[in-house]
Each structure stands twice: as structure tokens, then as C-alpha cells.
Amino acid sequence: DAGVIQSPRHEVTEMGQEVTLRCKPISGHNSLFWYRQTMMRGLELLIYFNNNVPIDDSGMPEDRFSAKMPNASFSTLKIQPSEPRDSAVYFCASTFRRGLSSGANVLTFGAGSRLTVL
Amino acid sequence: GIQVEQSPPDLILQEGANSTLRCNFSDSVNNLQWFHQNPWGQLINLFYIPSGTKQNGRLSATTVATERYSLLYISSSQTTDSGVYFCAVIANAGGTSYGKLTFGQGTILTVHP
């Protein structure tokens, strides 16, 4: 298994530009999570999906952020317009859960996408 | 929401030394995981341990759920153990807290040769 695959690994963009981060979860996993890591705030959960449905997006910082999961093998996190304070490493993680009432099993993280907004 | 506190924040060791990292959490949990973030930024799951004790080579972990803490033991440390160790939990509450893995701030471990 190739693990959780994220792209791009690095992105440098200018303020105001649209940024799209991509994630391919592990085949067979039905829960997908987007996290953001910064020095100041540590690892924060932005949004998570179960069976392609967004369950909790309360961590999404503002309307400039949006996430989609059109099918079980692909998710995107979009920032439009981007701002310098969005600079961070964005991680995608996946796991298999039998139901929302069961705690998530072991999370497998992708390598992350390092975003720099100038 | 649930609070996760890790200690110590920083730890410097000589190769071969043993260490204990601690994770305290403010509410009952149904999921607790330990991760290692290596110097390249990759997050690797070490243990899934909501309760009890597990061992994997030089690493072991113990979670005492009733007292709301977990310990990660590293024995005979090696330079490759350097990095940040995170504890993450899911609160035992209802509703949308299910699946929300909340991370502590981490312990930065540096192992010198």
C-alpha cells in the first residue's frame, strides 16, 4: 500500500491566489481528516469526512477554506483567496471506522503539503 | 473541548539513556494514540492505546484511563529517536466529538550521539 498520498508537497504562492491541496486516502479507509500544523497552534483538525460526507467542519478557520470529498479515493482542501497567515503544513489522514459511534482506529498520515503564502 | 497536556516540552538525552514522556487529558477518552514526527515532518503512529500497556521494541506505552494519563517509555535511546512526540485523544463524548483526534503540543526529543 502506498499510504496516504498528498500533493503538492510544497507550494509557494502569492497572497490572493487560489490554493488547492489534494489527498488520496488509503484504499478501504472510510474516514478522512484534514489537519493544519503551525508553530503557534500546533496540530489542528480542520474537517473530517466519514463515507465521503463532511461530519464536522467546525475547525475550518473561515469561509476562505473549503473541502470536498467527491469519492472515496480523493479529497481536496481549497483556500481562496490565500493569505500569509495560511502558511502552514497541511496534513491529510485516513482510517477505517465501523460507524460514527465507534472511536476512530489508528490514523495514517500523509507526508503533508507545506504551503507558503507570500 | 478536551485538553491534552504533554510533559516535558523539551528533552535532551545522551544516546543510550531511557526516558518517559507523559500525556495528561482532561476528560475520559475512547481513543489515545502516540505519534512520532521525524525531522522531515512525517507523522508516524507509534501506538493505539486507549487503555493498558503495549510494547514495540524499545518503545512501550501505558494508559491509565481512569486517572486520565498515558506514558510513553523510550529505552536505550538512539539518535533516530529524535523528533517530536505527540499524544492525541478522542473524547468519550457524544455528537460530533467522535473522530476528532485532539493533539497535545508535543515533546521535542533530541538524542545526542
Contacts between the chains, C-beta under 8 A, distances in Angstrom:
chain1	res1	chain2	res2	distance
A	31	B	99	6.2
A	33	B	99	7.6
A	33	B	101	7.2
A	42	B	103	6.0
A	42	B	104	7.8
A	42	B	105	5.2
A	42	B	106	6.9
A	43	B	86	6.9
A	43	B	88	7.8
A	43	B	103	4.1
A	45	B	100	5.7
A	45	B	101	6.7
A	45	B	102	7.3
A	48	B	99	5.5
A	48	B	100	7.2
A	50	B	99	6.9
A	55	B	96	6.3
A	55	B	98	7.9
A	55	B	99	6.6
A	56	B	96	4.3
A	56	B	99	7.4
A	56	B	100	6.4
A	58	B	96	7.2
A	89	B	41	6.3
A	91	B	43	6.6
A	93	B	43	7.9
A	97	B	99	6.9
A	100	B	98	5.2
A	100	B	99	7.2
A	101	B	98	6.6
A	102	B	98	7.8
A	103	B	30	4.0
A	103	B	31	3.8
A	103	B	50	7.2
A	103	B	90	5.1
A	103	B	98	7.0
A	103	B	99	7.7
A	104	B	31	6.0
A	104	B	90	6.3
A	104	B	98	7.8
A	104	B	99	4.9
A	104	B	101	6.5
A	105	B	48	6.7
A	106	B	33	6.6
A	106	B	45	5.2
A	106	B	48	4.6
A	107	B	33	6.7
A	107	B	45	6.5
A	107	B	88	7.9
A	107	B	101	6.3
A	108	B	45	6.8
A	109	B	35	7.8
A	109	B	42	7.4
A	109	B	43	4.1
A	109	B	44	7.8
A	109	B	45	7.8
A	111	B	41	7.2
A	111	B	42	5.8
A	112	B	41	5.6
A	112	B	42	7.6
A	112	B	43	7.8
A	114	B	41	7.7
